Amino acid sequence: MAIPAITAQIVNVLYNVVDRIYIGHIPKTGQLSLTGLGVCMPLIMLVSAFAALAGMGGAPRASIMLGRGDKDEAEKILGNCASLLFLVAVTLTLLMLFFAEPFLLTFGASENTIGYAMDYMQIYMFGTVFVQMSLGLNAFITAQGFAKISMKTTLIGAVTNIILDPIFIFLLGMGVRGAALATVLSQLLSAAWVLRFLTGKQTILKLQKKNLRLQAKTILPCVLLGLSPFVMQSTESILNICFNSSLLKYGGDTAVGAMTILSSVMQFSILPLSGLCQGAQPITGYNFGARKADRVRESFGILLKSSVIYTTALWLIVMLFPRQVAMLFAGDGAFLDYTAWALRIYMALSLLMGVQLACQQTFIAIGNAKTSLFLAIYRKIILLIPLIYILPRFFEKKDMAVFLAEPVADFVAVTTTAILFAWQFKKAMKQLENE
């Protein structure tokens, strides 16, 4: 279950990472173009966050219902989540259509980069509905156990994006606009694949017209459970704004450009880890619904060990070869030196994120929405955002202090998460055994 989900997440991150790699190597304007794309990231993350609200909230509930043998309720959840995704997509498209430029200026765009940012967003916004459907509904394919089908959803889109990017950006001379157009067309193909599967013969849970009408008793528990992954992703958007605005103040366009690379590397760290969690979630959720405490414990144990091994290996690569990692995105010598220096600070304790995500996602899998939501808010809103503004007051090198906020928040958040999980997971398993 996990291997196809991890592959899907790695491929999914390629949508944005490949764009950044190609854009960063555009002759003469590469660095400014890359920085322009970087200030678009809060909006792009917000689109993905709303997909997680329905997909990552509805899919675990569908798994629990399947574990209880209630297929009809699971199909109602699928239909309601599809409707919610469509409504959100229309709303976000309209908001970006009218307010994209003021948003981007708030997010850290300067007079040098706003043109490149607008070039990208003016095209990307029209693909919002495809992003919502492909990301949000794909979780329901994984929830049924069709991990390989789910993987193909992102493979189709990412391979198309990788092929179209150089054609549109360089061959047709479209630059940043070409990257956006390639992404939109790729997401269109992914969305078509998902809808075709969920309305076809192979699926267990079928997307049907009768289940599309939103019902509060069906959709509200999904939204509540989806709040944690939504907060995790939407706060990434807020964090991006805070980082960009602070770094623009202390380090200029160079620091903001470096942050674009740092966030790309962090995405490549977290999303495969998220794929690992997605592989465990249907198994954990199904066995939780079936009251099998031993299998829930075993599922979590495997997830935790695998997550820690992965994050430790990635941390070693970043610490030992930061310049080589940065070279994927840029070729300028001084810019590379700055980015490599920042990367080591920013990801100094990233190896701990395996513990954080394994515990947090297991809370979601067993339906403990409140604790998972608290942990998501705690790390980013309560800890990290204030630290971005507080730490520069205590260090002479202000931009370094901004990057340092990430590892400080990681240490405090992971310690809190581990303590809470040890207490609440044990309590939940005892209750399950008694029932």
PyMOL commands that set and color helices and strands:
alter all, ss='L'
color gray80, all
select helices_A, chain A and resi 2-24+30-67+71-106+114-143+147-171+176-198+209-211+216-289+293-320+322-326+333-346+350-365+369-393+398-434
alter helices_A, ss='H'
color red, helices_A
deselect
rebuild
show_as cartoon
